[in-house]
């Protein structure tokens, strides 16, 4: 973990939390910001750039991100912090754990968008919205632990948000059976926005 362990990111602004181990010579500047939206813990400079990119996609689309903490775990920490997954969002603490430090940047960008998508859908979807999405996305349930990850509505919702916001998307990882136009409609239902790319 970096000696600079916490950084606040909002769009392109990085506010560095200065600790006793941070030296002025490293070029860090404390930038006042009224309400930091994303706090990054344990990130390298490269990982900060990846998170900045993800936050910028939401910002450009006009989708607000309420305060959330992203913890970037090292390879030595294994998969345990993410409960065996590559990434995991905990709604109770508004925390995203990322355990994919060895994955290609393209994939990591997708998972940043995906996990922020969990935060967005948790904040904005009503019970009625959830029931409608389960039907329209052909999900088995919203989050039944007996269902495989890819068949749960909450995972499909986060994946649709990630897909719709990615300027260079691949097909949504867990919704291959849906046509592009169907995914675009679901993205609009979840965000009120059109997809940002021209895949359809």
SULBELGI-V281414 format. One record per residue. N is the residue number from 1. RES is the residue in one letter. PHI is phi in degrees with one decimal (* if undefined). PSI is psi in radians with two decimals (NA if undefined). NEAR is the number of other C-alpha atoms within 12 Angstrom. Layout:
n=[N:N]
res=[RES:RES]
phi=[PHI:PHI]
psi=[PSI:PSI]
near=[NEAR:NEAR]
This chain:
n=[1:2:3:4:5:6:7:8:9:10:11:12:13:14:15:16:17:18:19:20:21:22:23:24:25:26:27:28:29:30:31:32:33:34:35:36:37:38:39:40:41:42:43:44:45:46:47:48:49:50:51:52:53:54:55:56:57:58:59:60:61:62:63:64:65:66:67:68:69:70:71:72:73:74:75:76:77:78:79:80:81:82:83:84:85:86:87:88:89:90:91:92:93:94:95:96:97:98:99:100:101:102:103:104:105:106:107:108:109:110:111:112:113:114:115:116:117:118:119:120:121:122:123:124:125:126:127:128:129:130:131:132:133:134:135:136:137:138:139:140:141:142:143:144:145:146:147:148:149:150:151:152:153:154:155:156:157:158:159:160:161:162:163:164:165:166:167:168:169:170:171:172:173:174:175:176:177:178:179:180:181:182:183:184:185:186:187:188:189:190:191:192:193:194:195:196:197:198:199:200]
res=[X:X:X:X:X:X:X:X:X:X:X:X:X:X:X:X:X:X:X:X:X:X:X:X:X:X:X:X:X:X:X:X:X:X:X:X:X:X:X:X:X:X:X:X:X:X:X:X:X:X:X:X:X:X:X:X:X:X:X:X:X:X:X:X:X:X:X:X:X:X:X:X:X:X:X:X:X:X:X:X:X:X:X:X:X:X:X:X:X:X:X:X:X:X:X:X:X:X:X:X:X:X:X:X:X:X:X:X:X:X:X:X:X:X:X:X:X:X:X:X:X:X:X:X:X:X:X:X:X:X:X:X:X:X:X:X:X:X:X:X:X:X:X:X:X:X:X:X:X:X:X:X:X:X:X:X:X:X:X:X:X:X:X:X:X:X:X:X:X:X:X:X:X:X:X:X:X:X:X:X:X:X:X:X:X:X:X:X:X:X:X:X:X:X:X:X:X:X:X:X]
phi=[*:-60.3:-68.4:-89.3:-95.1:-132.4:-136.5:-102.0:-123.8:-136.7:54.7:-97.6:-94.5:-112.5:-104.5:-94.2:-76.0:-83.4:-115.9:-63.2:-91.6:-91.0:-100.1:-60.6:-68.9:-82.4:84.0:-75.7:-131.7:-81.3:-110.6:-67.4:-145.9:-62.4:-144.8:-57.7:-96.9:-127.8:-105.8:-104.9:-123.2:78.2:-92.1:-81.3:-59.4:-63.8:-69.5:-59.4:-62.6:-63.9:-67.9:-54.5:-59.9:-63.0:-63.6:-64.1:-64.8:-66.6:-62.5:-63.0:-78.7:79.3:-99.2:-70.0:-111.6:-76.4:-50.3:-149.3:-111.1:-112.0:-107.0:-93.5:-91.4:-79.9:-59.6:-63.5:-79.3:70.7:-95.9:-56.2:-60.7:-105.7:55.2:85.6:-100.3:-77.1:-160.3:-154.5:-104.0:-106.9:-68.1:-63.9:-111.3:52.3:-125.0:-110.9:-98.4:-115.1:-120.4:-124.3:-62.7:-94.9:-83.0:-61.1:-57.8:-57.5:-69.6:-65.2:-60.9:-59.0:-71.1:-64.4:-62.2:-63.0:-69.7:-64.4:-63.1:-59.4:-61.3:-63.5:-68.3:-62.7:-77.2:-115.4:-87.0:-91.6:-59.5:-65.9:-59.5:-62.7:-62.3:-63.7:-64.4:-55.8:-67.9:-73.8:-94.2:60.9:-82.0:-78.3:-162.3:-80.3:-157.5:-75.1:-62.7:-80.5:-90.6:-65.3:-50.5:-70.3:-102.5:-94.0:-60.0:-66.2:-74.4:-66.8:-63.1:-62.8:-69.9:-65.1:-62.1:-61.8:-62.9:-68.2:-92.9:-82.4:-62.0:-128.9:-81.0:-97.3:-57.5:-51.4:-52.7:-112.2:-136.8:-64.9:-77.7:-93.3:-69.2:-56.9:-63.1:-67.0:-65.4:-63.6:-65.1:-65.1:-60.7:-62.6:-61.5:-80.5:-122.8:76.1:-122.7:-81.1:-63.1:-90.1:-118.6:-114.4:-68.8:-81.0]
psi=[2.44:2.72:-0.52:1.71:-0.28:2.29:2.41:2.28:2.24:1.98:-2.04:0.08:2.21:2.09:2.04:2.18:2.00:2.23:3.05:-0.34:-0.06:2.26:2.51:-0.50:-0.18:0.04:0.07:2.48:2.35:2.05:2.12:2.33:2.29:-0.77:1.50:2.38:-0.62:2.15:2.23:2.32:2.28:0.33:2.59:2.98:-0.67:-0.71:-0.59:-0.75:-0.68:-0.76:-0.73:-0.78:-0.80:-0.78:-0.65:-0.57:-0.72:-0.76:-0.77:-0.65:-0.16:0.41:2.04:2.48:2.03:2.79:2.26:2.63:2.30:2.13:2.08:1.92:2.52:2.88:-0.59:-0.43:-0.24:-2.75:-0.16:-0.75:-0.38:0.32:0.67:-0.05:3.06:-0.40:2.75:2.29:2.21:1.89:-0.53:-0.58:0.00:0.91:2.37:2.12:2.27:2.10:0.70:0.65:-0.37:-0.02:2.74:2.66:-0.67:-0.77:-0.68:-0.65:-0.74:-0.79:-0.50:-0.82:-0.70:-0.85:-0.64:-0.53:-0.65:-0.80:-0.75:-0.85:-0.61:-0.65:-0.45:-0.38:2.36:3.02:-0.68:-0.72:-0.75:-0.81:-0.73:-0.76:-0.72:-0.78:-0.85:-0.43:-0.01:0.63:2.70:-0.58:3.10:-0.87:0.86:2.10:-0.26:-0.25:2.61:2.66:-0.81:-0.18:0.09:2.38:-0.68:-0.54:-0.69:-0.65:-0.82:-0.63:-0.65:-0.73:-0.78:-0.77:-0.79:-0.46:-0.23:2.08:-0.43:1.22:2.70:2.98:2.52:2.25:-0.71:0.33:0.77:-0.42:-0.21:2.47:2.75:-0.73:-0.63:-0.71:-0.68:-0.67:-0.71:-0.69:-0.75:-0.73:-0.62:-0.50:-0.34:0.23:2.75:2.71:2.65:-0.07:3.12:0.62:-0.58:NA]
near=[19:22:20:27:28:30:40:37:40:36:31:25:28:30:29:33:26:21:17:10:14:19:16:14:8:12:10:19:19:20:19:15:19:12:18:28:33:40:36:41:32:29:32:23:23:17:33:38:24:32:44:33:31:41:45:31:36:38:24:22:26:17:29:26:36:28:26:35:37:43:39:43:31:26:19:14:21:21:22:19:25:26:17:15:19:30:36:36:36:23:22:12:14:26:29:38:39:46:33:33:31:20:18:13:20:21:27:30:37:40:44:49:44:41:46:49:44:37:40:33:37:28:24:22:26:14:14:12:24:31:22:21:34:26:20:25:39:27:29:25:27:33:22:17:15:12:16:18:25:29:28:29:37:40:42:43:54:43:43:49:49:48:45:43:45:38:25:20:27:25:27:37:26:28:31:20:18:22:16:24:19:24:37:35:25:38:33:24:26:38:32:18:21:27:34:25:21:17:21:19]
